[in-house]
Amino acid sequence: MKHIEIFISCKYDYNSDTGIWIYYLNYNKAVIKRSGVLNHAGSPNKTLLASLYLALQQVTEPCHITVHSKAALGFKNPKQSKNKKMIVQIQQLINKCGH
């Protein structure tokens, strides 16, 4: 089974509630980089989770995936997370794709 590394990061502007997300997909020395803007993001963690969700959508076959982030994403206690809905969507996507 393939092994893919996903690196996610973001910048967040509290004044405008805008998040800038970025992710890198790394597989076998090939790297895909994508970035974008999330208006009305809500928080830096929600922007990071959106980045992870978008990156996972690019992986079309079952793989071992390692996610790298400087911030905790809330997967250890999703019921207590403010971003529970996004975490559930990510978990459903992972289950659907067989990762």
C-alpha positions as CSV (number, residue, x, y, z in Angstrom):
1,M,0.0,0.0,0.0
2,K,1.3,3.5,-0.9
3,H,2.4,5.9,1.9
4,I,1.5,9.5,1.5
5,E,2.6,12.4,3.7
6,I,0.3,15.4,4.0
7,F,1.7,18.7,5.4
8,I,-0.9,21.3,6.4
9,S,-0.6,24.9,7.5
10,C,-2.6,28.1,7.7
11,K,-2.6,31.8,8.5
12,Y,-5.6,33.3,10.0
13,D,-6.7,37.0,10.2
14,Y,-8.9,37.5,13.3
15,N,-10.1,41.0,12.1
16,S,-11.5,39.7,8.8
17,D,-12.2,36.1,9.9
18,T,-10.3,34.9,6.8
19,G,-8.0,31.9,6.7
20,I,-5.3,31.1,4.2
21,W,-4.7,27.4,3.9
22,I,-2.0,25.4,2.3
23,Y,-1.2,21.7,1.9
24,Y,1.5,19.6,0.5
25,L,1.0,16.0,-0.6
26,N,4.2,14.1,-0.8
27,Y,4.5,10.7,-2.4
28,N,7.7,9.1,-3.6
29,K,9.5,12.4,-4.1
30,A,6.6,13.9,-6.0
31,V,5.0,16.9,-4.3
32,I,1.7,18.6,-4.9
33,K,1.2,22.0,-3.4
34,R,-2.2,23.8,-3.2
35,S,-3.4,26.9,-1.3
36,G,-6.5,29.0,-1.1
37,V,-8.6,31.4,1.0
38,L,-11.4,30.4,3.4
39,N,-13.7,33.4,4.1
40,H,-15.7,33.3,7.3
41,A,-13.3,30.6,8.5
42,G,-14.2,30.8,12.2
43,S,-10.8,29.9,13.7
44,P,-7.3,28.8,12.8
45,N,-8.1,25.2,13.6
46,K,-11.1,25.2,11.3
47,T,-8.9,26.5,8.5
48,L,-6.3,23.7,9.2
49,L,-9.1,21.1,9.1
50,A,-10.4,22.5,5.8
51,S,-6.9,22.2,4.4
52,L,-6.7,18.6,5.5
53,Y,-10.1,17.8,4.1
54,L,-9.2,19.3,0.7
55,A,-5.9,17.4,0.7
56,L,-7.6,14.1,1.5
57,Q,-10.0,14.6,-1.4
58,Q,-7.0,14.4,-3.7
59,V,-6.0,10.9,-2.6
60,T,-8.1,8.6,-4.8
61,E,-7.0,5.2,-3.7
62,P,-6.5,3.5,-0.3
63,C,-3.1,4.6,1.2
64,H,-1.3,4.9,4.5
65,I,-1.4,8.6,5.3
66,T,0.7,10.6,7.8
67,V,-0.5,14.1,8.5
68,H,2.0,16.8,9.7
69,S,0.7,19.9,11.5
70,K,2.1,22.3,14.0
71,A,-1.2,22.5,15.9
72,A,-3.4,19.8,17.4
73,L,-6.4,19.1,15.2
74,G,-8.8,17.7,17.8
75,F,-9.1,14.1,16.7
76,K,-8.3,12.7,20.2
77,N,-11.5,14.2,21.7
78,P,-13.7,15.1,18.7
79,K,-16.9,15.3,20.9
80,Q,-15.3,18.2,22.9
81,S,-13.9,20.0,19.8
82,K,-15.6,23.2,18.6
83,N,-15.0,21.8,15.1
84,K,-16.8,18.5,15.6
85,K,-18.7,18.7,12.4
86,M,-15.5,19.1,10.3
87,I,-13.7,16.3,12.1
88,V,-16.7,14.0,11.5
89,Q,-16.6,14.9,7.8
90,I,-12.9,14.1,7.6
91,Q,-13.3,10.8,9.4
92,Q,-16.1,9.9,7.0
93,L,-13.9,10.7,4.0
94,I,-11.1,8.6,5.4
95,N,-13.4,5.7,6.0
96,K,-15.0,6.0,2.5
97,C,-11.6,5.9,0.8
98,G,-10.2,3.1,2.9
99,H,-7.2,4.9,4.3
